[in-house]
Amino acid sequence: MKRTDIGQYAVSIAGSESVRAFVPAPLPPEPQLQLEGTVRDALDRALLALGRLDGAAATLPDVHLLLYTYQRKEAVLSSQIEGTQSTLDDLLAHEIGEAAGVPLADVAEVSRYVAAMTHGLRRLREGFPLSNRLLREMHSILLESGRGAEKTPGEFRKSQNWIGGSRPGTAAFVPPPPQEVERCMSDLERFLHSNAPALVKAALAHVQFETIHPFLDGNGRIGRLLITLVLCHEGILREPLLYSSLYFKQHRQQYYAELNAVRESGDFERWLEFFATAIRVSADAATTTGRRIFTVFREDRDRLKGIGRQAPTALLIQEALQAKPLATIAALTEVTGLTTPTVTQSLRELEKLGIVRETTGKARGRVFTYARYLDALNAENEPKVG
């Protein structure tokens, strides 16, 4: 559905140029959303998929084992949309003090995303409201050092920004003038506290945030984090096990096209259908992956029980690697309480079975990865839309 009252343009100064900046109308859209037909079907299917994911999380032996890697996978994928080259393996290596295979700035950026996500979810669990203050806190963490640190972390912008193009005059889109940002974000905060259906609220909040583009940097990542925050805050997900950025990354051009369709014609229904499909496919993938990972855990335990005298210590190593699937011998010695020779011998047994893989090729300072776990985590193919 196309709308005429979607916002207005205002003249803004960006550098030495005068540009037309778009100021979106407050949510919810007027006239009201037409949630019927294919849009309703997409929303219903997404909610069912989220229910399956939440139900699966409740039945898995220890869902918190998945949170560590699921959250990091989302951080990697969301950051890749913005151009970083860091992989999940790079991030896990960085977190244990090992050199990653990409520039430090890339992997540090993803690490700060994890910290921002963790902070936001912890604040919500403590009863802090989903608010602009929380978004600013998360933004401050996201850009606290490295690239973007000079772009006023934790503060709404006081200058004009733009999306696409080498300068404002050639931009694909120019967000609201800086003097309108505070008001636009206050309107968005009010919508976050409205009684709109949770999935609709997450979808509209994301597109509105991206349109306002309230920060000088990091808007895409905070905007995608907002999706998870809304779904957890509204009780749709008890645990943040959704990595929707995989779908957005694999359908990047359509993702941007649907965001632009809202800004250009107010076609919120078209965006809702795309968003709901993204959530459904992502939730189903997360459910399947979780079950696959715990199948790997069970199969590996059964295989290790049959190796004889080394079985008890090898099982302790496997259990430690379930919590953090990349580790050094020193780290495994500390967490299990075993001696260095015992850990080393147990790792040899796990290597023989193809359960772990040594990643450095060095004689000293070796790093071991729970290969079957990470292979299962990364086993998704291109998501199917149908």
C-alpha positions, 0 to 999 in steps of 0.5 A, spaced: 500 500 500 502 506 498 501 512 502 502 520 501 503 522 508 509 518 510 513 525 512 516 531 509 522 534 506 526 539 510 532 543 507 539 542 511 546 544 510 551 538 509 558 541 509 558 546 504 551 543 500 544 545 501 540 538 501 533 536 501 533 531 508 527 527 509 523 527 516 519 521 517 512 521 520 511 518 527 509 511 527 504 508 526 503 509 519 497 513 517 492 510 514 493 504 518 496 498 516 493 493 512 495 486 515 491 481 511 493 476 505 500 475 504 502 480 509 498 476 515 500 470 512 508 472 513 507 474 520 503 468 522 508 464 519 514 468 522 510 468 529 510 460 529 517 459 527 519 464 533 515 459 537 518 453 535 525 456 536 523 459 543 520 452 545 526 448 542 530 453 547 526 450 553 527 443 551 535 443 549 539 440 555 543 447 556 541 453 551 546 457 554 551 453 551 548 456 544 548 463 546 555 464 546 556 462 539 549 465 536 550 472 539 557 472 536 555 469 529 549 475 529 555 480 531 559 477 525 554 477 520 551 484 522 558 487 522 559 484 515 553 487 512 557 494 514 563 492 510 568 488 516 571 482 513 572 478 520 569 471 521 566 467 527 573 464 527 577 470 527 572 473 533 573 467 537 581 467 536 581 475 538 577 473 544 582 468 547 588 473 545 590 470 539 591 473 532 586 473 527 586 472 520 584 479 518 586 486 520 585 488 528 580 493 527 575 489 523 575 483 529 575 489 534 569 492 531 565 485 532 568 484 539 565 491 541 558 489 537 558 483 542 559 487 548 554 492 546 549 487 545 550 483 551 550 490 555 543 491 552 540 485 553 543 485 561 539 492 562 533 489 559 533 483 564 534 488 570 528 491 568 531 497 564 526 500 559 527 499 552 529 506 551 533 512 547 538 512 553 539 504 552 540 505 545 545 511 546 549 506 552 549 501 547 552 505 541 557 508 546 560 501 547 560 499 540 564 505 538 568 506 544 575 505 541 578 504 534 574 506 527 568 511 529 571 513 536 571 520 533 564 520 531 561 522 538 559 515 541 553 515 545 550 521 542 545 523 537 548 526 531 549 534 531 551 534 524 547 532 517 549 525 515 547 521 508 547 514 505 550 512 499 554 517 494 561 520 495 557 527 498 551 529 500 549 532 493 549 525 490 547 521 496 542 515 495 538 518 501 539 524 506 536 522 513 533 528 517 536 534 519 540 534 526 535 539 529 530 534 528 533 527 530 531 528 538 524 529 536 524 523 531 527 519 536 522 521 542 517 519 537 520 512 536 521 511 543 513 512 544 512 507 539 516 502 542 512 503 548 505 502 544 501 496 544 502 494 537 503 487 536 511 485 537 513 483 530 510 489 527 513 493 532 520 490 531 519 491 523 517 498 524 522 500 529 527 498 525 525 501 518 524 508 522 531 507 526 534 506 519 531 512 516 532 517 522 539 514 522 540 518 529 548 517 530 554 519 525 556 511 525 554 505 527 546 506 525 546 499 521 548 495 527 544 498 532 538 498 528 539 490 527 540 490 535 534 493 536 530 487 532 533 482 538 531 487 543 524 488 541 523 481 541 526 479 547 523 485 551 516 483 548 517 476 551 517 473 544 524 470 545 526 468 552 533 468 549 536 472 544 538 466 539 536 469 533 541 471 528 537 475 523 543 478 519 544 472 516 538 473 511 539 480 511 546 479 508 544 474 503 539 478 501 542 485 502 540 488 495 533 487 497 533 489 504 536 496 502 530 496 496 525 494 501 527 500 506 527 505 501 520 503 498 518 505 505 521 512 505 519 513 498 512 511 498 510 508 505 509 501 503 510 498 510 506 492 508 511 490 503 517 491 508 513 487 513 512 481 508 520 481 507 521 482 514 517 477 517 520 472 511 527 474 514 525 472 521 521 466 519 527 463 515 532 465 521 528 462 526 527 456 523 535 456 521 536 457 528 532 451 531 535 446 526 542 449 528 541 448 535 538 441 534 544 439 530 549 442 535 546 438 541 546 432 536 554 433 535 555 434 542 551 427 544 554 423 538 561 426 540 560 424 548 558 417 546 564 416 541 569 418 547 566 414 552 569 408 548 576 410 548 578 407 554 582 410 560 582 417 557 575 417 556 573 421 563 578 426 562 577 427 554 569 428 556 571 434 561 575 437 555 569 436 550 565 439 556 569 445 556 569 446 549 562 446 548 562 452 552 567 456 548 569 452 542 576 455 541 581 454 547 589 453 548 592 448 552 593 453 558 585 455 558 583 448 558 588 446 564 585 452 568 578 451 566 578 443 567 583 443 573 587 437 569 594 437 568 597 440 562 600 433 560 593 430 561 590 435 557 595 435 551 594 427 551 586 428 551 586 433 546 590 428 542 585 423 542 579 428 540 584 430 534 584 422 532 576 422 532 576 428 528 572 432 534 577 438 535 582 441 530 589 444 532 589 451 528 596 454 528 600 449 526 605 451 531 609 446 536 608 452 542 602 456 543 597 451 540 590 453 539 584 447 538 577 448 536 571 444 537 571 443 529 565 439 529 561 444 533 563 450 529 562 446 522 555 444 525 554 452 527 556 454 520 552 449 516 546 453 513 546 454 506 542 459 502 535 460 506 529 458 502 524 464 501 518 459 500 
